Amino acid sequence: FGTAHRAHASTAVMAKFLPAVAGLLVEKEATMLSRVLENPQRPLVAVLGGLKPKIGVITNLMRRVDTLLIGGGMAYTFLKAQGRPTGKSLVEEDKVDLARELLGSAGGKLLLPSDHVVAAELKEGAASEVVTAIPGDKLGVDIGPATIAAYVKEIAAAKTIIWNGPMGVFEKPPFDKGTVALAKAVAESGAVSVVGGGDSEKAVKAAGVAGKITHISTGGGASLEFLAGLTLPGVAALTEKGSA
């Protein structure tokens, strides 16, 4: 399932020539992800972060959720679209205009960090500070305490939660505070929770709350695209064959 969103020969082409069915893992993934996609208990809150901005996917996902909480690397593209300083933080320059359009059509459901933990370098134990405006010589490494509090409040009110991507450079303490705090909030919310694979899976395990998550997907990008309503070539190959 972790590669079902890529049109690889082994996932999207072989099914045309050989008998092909979904395995038990793909079946489980599709069942759990469809559950929160087609008939979720509301409010449906999505938490999106990570190093790689997923702004193209947000376009589709935003139509389905009640609230979208943005953190991690993708937040800085949105901040730049608002004309706010981003310093040396990761920005997907070719997506700034799209981010501006999304902000204009979000109707208040898309929330961005109001404060940030910043540092001069990505180094474990590096000196850091909390700011509301990122200085030119610093980069964002985590969401700040005010943002954590605001996001935890939204999560606590949710009935269904989708989470994909950490809120900061969680693998380099102390820049893991935002990610750990949200992981614990998701676990304690009592909501149906689906966590994407990859770094999201590592984050909930690092926070010690993996056992309280409803479903931890084995595919980060695949789960996010599935939940956004996009076609996964590896799944479509089975569906078209009538054997999924």
PESULGI-V453620 format. One record per helix or strand of 2 or more residues. SS is the DSSP state (A for helix, B for strand). FROM is the first residue (numbers start at 1). TO is the last residue. Records with the same first field share a line. If there is no record, write none. Layout:
SS=FROM-TO, FROM-TO
This chain:
A=9-16, 24-38, 55-61, 74-81, 93-105, 145-156, 177-188, 199-206, 210-212, 220-227, 233-241
B=44-48, 67-70, 110-111, 116-119, 128-131, 139-143, 160-164, 192-195, 215-216
